[in-house]
């Protein structure tokens, strides 16, 4: 990417590799621990391997943010090229990534680094990064890009359902969702992310009804007439996700429609079977 502003992010953003390469985005891998071994997300363990092991070993891995040292190394490399840095990350309300990146920034005071909380997860963060990267490529100033990021944050919508409550319970992430989940076992919760916090907002009895509800909620959020950008995200249910993507294509006026396998932000905590949509209105 030509220009004097470069983007750094973390692997929790779930950006497709071809877009990372296209825009020269630097991705710092988060950490995933199975038993006594720790892996670099997306480098030493793929999403497919992660979900295979969760199913086969009946285990929930632990995830953690990249270390300040990992960010510092990335910042030094980019700053050495004479570029300013926009470091855009998963919500600070559910992850220590922003804090880790901020600590690294303090270790390199001579560099021009802005650490930004996306207030989102997965491709919610990813779309913010892509919009910023396109604006930089178009020659927009750093101030204009920062304003654009804040605007897109206010328009981002995420709705998803899970395959089972098992992994939420094993990961200890039921927490504030307990009231809506109650003691029912055979339910499919509808989860959203708002102001950087994931919460359950509804519950239905079947997978079909859950996906119908996800579509209904996105329609309420972005409408069906105006242009939107959207991403269908899943964890280890690719065939179902492909069908859901075609439904989204039919029901909405998509300028951009991506399909991706979500990583540790959703997968480690909610397990295989997550399926949902990230979407926001396009301003013309």
For each residue, the residues with C-beta under 8 A, 3 or more apart:
1: 6 23 24 133 136 137
2: 137
3: 6 83 136 137 139
4: 82 83 84
5: 83 84 85 86 136 142 145
6: 1 3 24 25 26 78 81 83 84 85 86
7: 23 24 25 26 85 86 87 88 129 132 133 136
8: 25 26 27 28 71 74 75 78 85 86 87 88 101
9: 13 15 25 26 27 28 87 88 89 125 129
10: 13 27 28 29 30 65 66 89 90 97 101
11: 14 27 28 29 30 41 42 263 264
12: 30 41 89 90 95 97 121 122 125 263 264 265
13: 9 10 27 88 89 90 118 122 123 125 126 129
14: 11 122 123 125 126 233 260 261 262 263 265
15: 9 19 20 25 27 123 126 129 130
16: 19 20 258 260
17: 20 21
18: 21 22
19: 15 16 22 23 25 130
20: 15 16 17 23 25 27
21: 17 18 24
22: 18 19
23: 1 7 19 20 130 133 134 137
24: 1 6 7 21
25: 6 7 8 9 15 19 20 129 133
26: 6 7 8 9 74 77 78
27: 8 9 10 11 13 15 20 42
28: 8 9 10 11 66 70 71 74
29: 10 11 40 41 42 43 66 70
30: 10 11 12 41 63 64 65 66 97 263 264
31: 38 39 40 41 63 64 65 66 67
32: 38 39 41 45 50 61 62 63 264 268
33: 37 38 39 61 62 63 64
34: 37 39 53 57 59 61
35: 59
36:
37: 33 34
38: 31 32 33
39: 31 32 33 34 43 44 45
40: 29 31 43 44 45
41: 11 12 29 30 31 32 44 45 63 263 264
42: 11 27 29 45 46 47 263
43: 29 39 40
44: 39 40 41
45: 32 39 40 41 42 49 50
46: 42 49 50
47: 42 50 51 235 236 261 262 263 267
48: 51 52 236 261
49: 45 46 52 53
50: 32 45 46 47 53 54 61 263 264 267 268
51: 47 48 54 55 235 236 267 271 272
52: 48 49 55 56 236
53: 34 49 50 56 57 59 61
54: 50 51 57 58 59 60 61 167 267 271 272
55: 51 52 58 236 272
56: 52 53
57: 34 53 54
58: 54 55
59: 34 35 53 54
60: 54 167 170 171 268 271
61: 32 33 34 50 53 54 268
62: 32 33 268
63: 30 31 32 33 41 264 268
64: 30 31 33 96
65: 10 30 31 95 96 97 99 100
66: 10 28 29 30 31 70 71 97 100 101
67: 31 70 71 100
68: 71 72 100 101 103 104 107
69: 72 73 104
70: 28 29 66 67 73 74 100 104
71: 8 28 66 67 68 74 75 87 100 101 103 104 105
72: 68 69 75 76 104 107 108
73: 69 70 76 77
74: 8 26 28 70 71 77 78
75: 8 71 72 78 79 85 87 104 105 108 111 113
76: 72 73 79 80 108 111
77: 26 73 74 80 81
78: 6 8 26 74 75 81 83 85
79: 75 76 82 83 85 108 110 111 112 113
80: 76 77
81: 6 77 78
82: 4 79
83: 3 4 5 6 78 79
84: 4 5 6 112 113 114 142
85: 5 6 7 8 75 78 79 111 112 113 114
86: 5 6 7 8 114 116 132 142 145 146 149
87: 7 8 9 71 75 101 105 113 114 115 116
88: 7 8 9 13 116 118 125 128 129 132 149
89: 9 10 12 13 92 95 97 98 101 115 116 117 118 125
90: 10 12 13 94 95 97 98 118 120 121 125 265
91: 94 95 98 117 118 119 120 121 125 193 196 197
92: 89 95 97 98 99 117 119 196
93: 119 195 196 197
94: 90 91 121 196 197 198
95: 12 65 89 90 91 92 98 265
96: 64 65 99 100
97: 10 12 30 65 66 89 90 92 100 101
98: 89 90 91 92 95 101 102 115 117
99: 65 92 96 102 103
100: 65 66 67 68 70 71 96 97 103 104
101: 8 10 66 68 71 87 89 97 98 104 105 115
102: 98 99 105 106 115
103: 68 71 99 100 106 107
104: 68 69 70 71 72 75 100 101 107 108
105: 71 75 87 101 102 108 111 113 115
106: 102 103 109
107: 68 72 103 104
108: 72 75 76 79 104 105 111 113
109: 106
110: 79
111: 75 76 79 85 105 108
112: 79 84 85
113: 75 79 84 85 87 105 108
114: 84 85 86 87 142 146
115: 87 89 98 101 102 105
116: 86 87 88 89 146 149
117: 89 91 92 98 196
118: 13 88 89 90 91 124 125 128 129 149 153
119: 91 92 93 153 156 195 196
120: 90 91 124 125 128 153 156 158 193 196
121: 12 90 91 94 124 125 158 193 198 265 266
122: 12 13 14 125 126 158 233 262 263 265 266 278
123: 13 14 15 126 127 231 233 258 260 262 278
124: 118 120 121 127 128 156 158 193 278
125: 9 12 13 14 88 89 90 91 118 120 121 122 128 129
126: 13 14 15 122 123 129 130 231 278
127: 123 124 130 131 152 156 229 231 278 280
128: 88 118 120 124 125 131 132 149 152 153 156
129: 7 9 13 15 25 88 118 125 126 132 133
130: 15 19 23 126 127 133 134
131: 127 128 134 135 148 149 152
132: 7 86 88 128 129 135 136 145 148 149
133: 1 7 23 25 129 130 136 137
134: 23 130 131 137 138
135: 131 132 138 140 144 145 148
136: 1 3 5 7 132 133 139 140 145
137: 1 2 3 23 133 134
138: 134 135
139: 3 136
140: 135 136 144 145 148
141: 144 145
142: 5 84 86 114 145 146
143: 146 147
144: 135 140 141 147 148
145: 5 86 132 135 136 140 141 142 148 149
146: 86 114 116 142 143 149 150
147: 143 144 150 151
148: 131 132 135 140 144 145 151 152
149: 86 88 116 118 128 131 132 145 146 152 153
150: 146 147 153 154
151: 147 148 154 155 283
152: 127 128 131 148 149 155 156 280
153: 118 119 120 128 149 150 156
154: 150 151
155: 151 152 280 281
156: 119 120 124 127 128 152 153 278 280
157: 192 217 218 221 222 278 279 280
158: 120 121 122 124 192 193 276 277 278
159: 190 191 192 214 217 218 221 276 277
160: 190 191 192 214 233 266 274 275 276 277
161: 188 189 190 191 207 210 211 213 214 274 275 276
162: 165 167 168 188 189 191 270 271 273 274
163: 207 235 237 271 272 273 274 275
164: 167 271 273
165: 162 168 169 174 181 185 187 189
166: 169 170 271
167: 54 60 162 164 170 171 269 270 271 272
168: 162 165 171 173 174 177 269 270 271
169: 165 166 172 174
170: 60 166 167
171: 60 167 168 268 269 270
172: 169 175
173: 168 177 269 270
174: 165 168 169 177 178 181
175: 172 178
176: 179 199
177: 168 173 174 180 181 189 191 199 200
178: 174 175 181 182
179: 176 182
180: 177 189 200 201 202 203
181: 165 174 177 178 184 187 189 200 203
182: 178 179
183:
184: 181 187 203
185: 165
186: 205
187: 165 181 184 203 204 205
188: 161 162 203 204 205 206 207 209 210
189: 161 162 165 177 180 181 200 202 203 210
190: 159 160 161 200 201 202 203 204 210 213 214 217
191: 159 160 161 162 177 198 199 200 201 270 276
192: 157 158 159 160 198 199 201 217
193: 91 120 121 124 158 196 197 198 199
194: 197 199
195: 93 119
196: 91 92 93 94 117 119 120 193
197: 91 93 94 193 194
198: 94 121 191 192 193
199: 176 177 191 192 193 194
200: 177 180 181 189 190 191 203
201: 180 190 191 192
202: 180 189 190 213
203: 180 181 184 187 188 189 190 200
204: 187 188 190 209 210 213
205: 186 187 188 209
206: 188 209 210
207: 161 163 188 210 211
208: 211 212
209: 188 204 205 206 212 213
210: 161 188 189 190 204 206 207 213 214
211: 161 207 208 214 215 244 275
212: 208 209 215 216
213: 161 190 202 204 209 210 216 217
214: 159 160 161 190 210 211 217 218 275 276 277
215: 211 212 218 219 247 248 251 277
216: 212 213 219 220
217: 157 159 190 192 213 214 220 221
218: 157 159 214 215 221 222 230 252 277 279
219: 215 216 222 223 224 251 252
220: 216 217
221: 157 159 217 218 279
222: 157 218 219 226 228 252 279 280 281
223: 219 226 281
224: 219 251 252 253
225: 253
226: 222 223 253 281 282
227: 253 254 255 281 282 284
228: 222 252 253 254 255 279 280 281 282
229: 127 254 255 256 257 279 280 282
230: 218 248 252 254 256 257 258 277 278 279
231: 123 126 127 257 258 259 260 277 278 279
232: 241 244 245 248 257 258 259 260 275 276 277
233: 14 122 123 160 241 260 261 262 266 274 275 276 277 278
234: 237 238 240 241 244 259 260 261 262 274 275 276
235: 47 51 163 261 262 266 267 270 271 272 273 274 275
236: 47 48 51 52 55 261 267 272 273
237: 163 234 240 241 272 273 274 275
238: 234 241 242 261
239: 242 243
240: 234 237 243 244 275
241: 232 233 234 237 238 244 245 259 275
242: 238 239 245 246 259
243: 239 240 246 247
244: 211 232 234 240 241 247 248 275 277
245: 232 241 242 248 249 257 259
246: 242 243 249 250
247: 215 243 244 250 251
248: 215 230 232 244 245 251 252 254 257 277
249: 245 246 252 254 257
250: 246 247
251: 215 219 224 247 248
252: 218 219 222 224 228 230 248 249 279
253: 224 225 226 227 228
254: 227 228 229 230 248 249 257
255: 227 228 229 282
256: 229 230
257: 229 230 231 232 245 248 249 254
258: 16 123 230 231 232
259: 231 232 234 241 242 245
260: 14 16 123 231 232 233 234
261: 14 47 48 233 234 235 236 238
262: 14 47 122 123 233 234 235 265 266 267 274
263: 11 12 14 30 41 42 47 50 122 266 267
264: 11 12 30 32 41 50 63 267 268
265: 12 14 90 95 121 122 262 268 269
266: 121 122 160 233 235 262 263 269 270 274
267: 47 50 51 54 235 236 262 263 264 270 271 272 274
268: 32 50 60 61 62 63 171 264 265
269: 167 168 171 173 265 266
270: 162 167 168 171 173 191 235 266 267 273 274
271: 51 54 60 162 163 164 166 167 168 235 267 274
272: 51 54 55 163 167 235 236 237 267
273: 162 163 164 235 236 237 270
274: 160 161 162 163 233 234 235 237 262 266 267 270 271
275: 160 161 163 211 214 232 233 234 235 237 240 241 244
276: 158 159 160 161 191 214 232 233 234
277: 158 159 160 214 215 218 230 231 232 233 244 248
278: 122 123 124 126 127 156 157 158 230 231 233
279: 157 218 221 222 228 229 230 231 252
280: 127 152 155 156 157 222 228 229
281: 155 222 223 226 227 228
282: 226 227 228 229 255
283: 151
284: 227
